[in-house]
Amino acid sequence: MTAQPFKTIILELLRQGHRDEEAFWQDLNESERTAIGTFEHWSAKDHIAHRTFWHQNLILKLTAIAHQQELPPDIEDEELSNRSTFEKYQQYPWSDIHSESERVYAELIKLAEELSEEDLTSSTRFASISGERPLYTAFLGSCYEHDQEHLAQYYADHHDLPRAIQIRENCVNRILQAELPEWVKGSFLYNLACFYAQQNLQEKALTLLQEAFILSPRLKDRSLNDPELITLRDQLA
């Protein structure tokens, strides 16, 4: 059986992420769509504006490399950048936030369509974006997983933990069903375990961590110093 191309996988996950965002908007009532959040408690449109900013950041970097142009400066302080983005778009109407998200999503998918399989699996040409890992991991992490995390965070913050858990679990299940390397699947399981730990679902977190360590043994050392797993430190030692 021929392995599924990474490009096919990435494009399907990006499109799934877009469908999930549309379902998210449709599920909100007018009050929820127009709500003004605080930096400590983001509204729906704050989450979407944040995601859109990071999509655009990846697009700018990829475009610069493709055209052999100077890369935009790295964001050295993500917390400061996130606050700046929040403050910039906090008062924007939800319709503008939605329109911009749609525009950038279309641009992101178009860019992914133009990349070759060789591009996506390269760990050297796009090192400024993905480090030592293949480029496709930037799409998996910075776009797909990051987006799903924010949808889940919205529901967790609004006291709908079952919905948040469902989003995070669906996100990981899609990765587990895809033809991706075991270390990638291990990373997604690890991040889901961290989410469980933060929600005081310790047994579920421990079970997933053991699965993650089998798929990606290097995660064991990381777990020992991960602040998100501090409540499990004794069991992991």
JOLINPE-V109496 format. One record per residue. N is the residue number from 1. OMEGA is omega in degrees with one decimal (999 if undefined). BURIAL is b if it has 9 or more other C-alpha atoms within 8 Angstrom, else e. Layout:
# JOLINPE-V109496
N,OMEGA,BURIAL  N,OMEGA,BURIAL
This chain:
# JOLINPE-V109496
1,-179.8,e  2,-179.9,e  3,178.9,e  4,179.9,e  5,177.6,e  6,-179.5,b  7,178.6,b  8,-179.5,e  9,-178.1,b  10,-178.9,b  11,179.3,b  12,179.5,e  13,176.6,b  14,179.2,b  15,176.6,b  16,177.1,e  17,177.5,b  18,177.8,b  19,178.9,e  20,178.0,e  21,178.7,b  22,177.6,e  23,178.0,e  24,179.2,b  25,-176.9,e  26,-177.2,e  27,-177.3,e  28,170.9,b  29,-174.9,e  30,179.7,e  31,179.8,e  32,179.0,b  33,-174.0,b  34,-176.8,b  35,175.8,b  36,-177.5,e  37,170.8,b  38,-178.9,e  39,178.9,e  40,-176.7,e  41,-172.8,e  42,172.6,b  43,178.5,b  44,-177.2,b  45,174.3,b  46,179.4,b  47,-177.9,b  48,177.9,b  49,178.7,b  50,179.3,b  51,-178.9,b  52,178.2,b  53,-177.0,b  54,172.4,b  55,-178.4,b  56,179.0,b  57,177.9,e  58,178.8,b  59,-178.8,b  60,-179.0,b  61,-179.9,b  62,179.9,b  63,179.6,e  64,179.4,b  65,-178.5,b  66,-177.8,e  67,178.5,e  68,178.0,e  69,178.5,e  70,-179.5,e  71,172.9,e  72,-177.7,e  73,177.1,e  74,175.7,e  75,-173.5,e  76,-179.0,e  77,-176.0,e  78,179.9,e  79,178.4,e  80,178.7,e  81,179.3,b  82,178.3,b  83,179.5,b  84,178.2,e  85,179.0,b  86,-177.3,b  87,-179.4,e  88,-172.2,e  89,-173.9,b  90,-175.7,b  91,179.5,e  92,174.7,e  93,-175.9,e  94,-179.7,b  95,177.7,e  96,178.4,e  97,-179.7,b  98,-179.1,b  99,179.4,e  100,177.4,b  101,178.9,b  102,-179.2,e  103,-176.8,e  104,176.3,b  105,179.6,b  106,179.5,e  107,179.9,b  108,-179.5,b  109,177.9,b  110,179.2,e  111,178.4,b  112,178.2,b  113,-177.5,b  114,178.9,e  115,178.1,b  116,175.1,e  117,177.9,b  118,176.9,e  119,-174.0,b  120,-178.6,b  121,179.3,b  122,176.7,b  123,-179.7,b  124,-175.3,e  125,-176.0,e  126,-176.8,b  127,179.6,b  128,179.0,e  129,-171.8,b  130,179.8,b  131,-179.3,b  132,-177.3,e  133,177.0,b  134,-177.6,b  135,-176.1,b  136,179.8,b  137,176.3,b  138,177.3,b  139,-179.6,b  140,-175.8,b  141,-173.6,b  142,-179.1,b  143,-171.5,b  144,-175.2,b  145,179.9,b  146,179.3,b  147,-179.2,b  148,177.7,b  149,-178.2,b  150,174.3,b  151,179.6,b  152,-178.8,b  153,177.9,b  154,-178.0,b  155,177.3,b  156,179.4,b  157,-179.1,e  158,169.1,e  159,174.3,e  160,-176.7,b  161,178.0,e  162,178.8,e  163,178.8,b  164,179.5,b  165,-179.9,b  166,179.8,e  167,-178.5,b  168,-179.5,b  169,176.9,b  170,178.3,e  171,-177.5,b  172,-179.1,b  173,177.4,e  174,178.4,e  175,-179.1,b  176,-179.3,b  177,-178.9,e  178,178.4,e  179,-179.2,e  180,179.9,b  181,-178.0,e  182,-178.3,e  183,175.7,e  184,179.1,b  185,177.4,b  186,179.9,b  187,178.9,b  188,176.8,b  189,179.3,b  190,-178.9,b  191,175.5,e  192,176.8,b  193,177.6,b  194,177.1,b  195,177.7,b  196,-178.6,b  197,179.2,b  198,178.8,b  199,179.3,e  200,174.6,e  201,-168.4,b  202,-178.5,b  203,178.1,e  204,179.0,b  205,-179.1,b  206,179.4,b  207,-179.9,e  208,179.6,b  209,179.1,b  210,176.6,e  211,-179.5,b  212,-178.9,b  213,177.7,b  214,-178.3,e  215,-178.0,b  216,-174.4,b  217,-178.2,e  218,-179.1,e  219,179.2,b  220,179.1,e  221,179.6,e  222,-176.0,e  223,-175.9,b  224,-179.5,b  225,-177.7,e  226,-179.1,e  227,179.5,e  228,-178.7,b  229,-174.5,b  230,-179.8,e  231,-179.4,e  232,-172.2,b  233,-177.5,b  234,-178.9,e  235,-177.1,e  236,-175.6,e  237,999,e
